[in-house]
Amino acid sequence: MERYRLDEIALIVASLTTPHISNGSNKGQPFITAENLNWLALDGDIHQLPKLNDTKCAKVPAKTIILAKNDVGQAKKYIFQCQQEVYIANDLVAIIPNESIILSDYLYFFLHWYQPTSDWTRLHHIMLDIPAMEVQTNIAQLLKTSQLLLKNKHALLAVVEELPQHIQNIAKQTEQHTRHLNYGFDQLQTFYQVALHKIFTGELYQIKP
């Protein structure tokens, strides 16, 4: 495990230019603002955003992590990880990880756990312990799978609950399966939160006598 300051292993960028929305078109890269960041973080479709092709506006690469400047102190901070190049407005902060040291996925889950609560300019001073790349990969895959299942909870339950409409005489079994699924998702939610805590406080790596 190596300890780093965030600005030692990631470039932290705040855009200084925001173009007029009339510059948006169907060509170029998506343009993200603080106004639509929360929507994106809650599974909004990035392809529905206006697009830009403007060299005067800050463009960040795929795997960049984006936060809003003015809600760092809010109880719930929305964090979005780009899967493609995007333009960002001047009310956003972009964190571009050096993936030779820290995986974007690992940093994304760290920030979800850490939930920055100070002024955005203090992001530079966040300290974090970074395990070997193989460990980061395994942790990121575990957390990503858990998060994906939790996000799809309602859709999966709806499929089970609709089964009696298509298959006769299974209403009772469906009710039992629904209860078991709900219990399983509750357990998974607990596991996810505990895993975040143990991983990013270092408790997972402590060797007990």
Buried (B, 14 or more C-beta within 10 A) or exposed (E): EEEBEBEEBBEBBBBEEBBEEEBBEEEBBBBBBBEBBBBBBEEBEBEEBBBBEBEEBBBBEEBBBBBBBEBBEEEEBBBBBBEEEBBBBBBBBBBBBEBEBBBBBBBBBBBBBBEBEEEBEEBEEBEBBBBEBEBBBEBBEBBEEBBEBEEEBEEEBEEBBEBBEEEEEEEEEBEEBBEEBEEEBEEBBEEBEEBBEEBBEEEEEEEEE
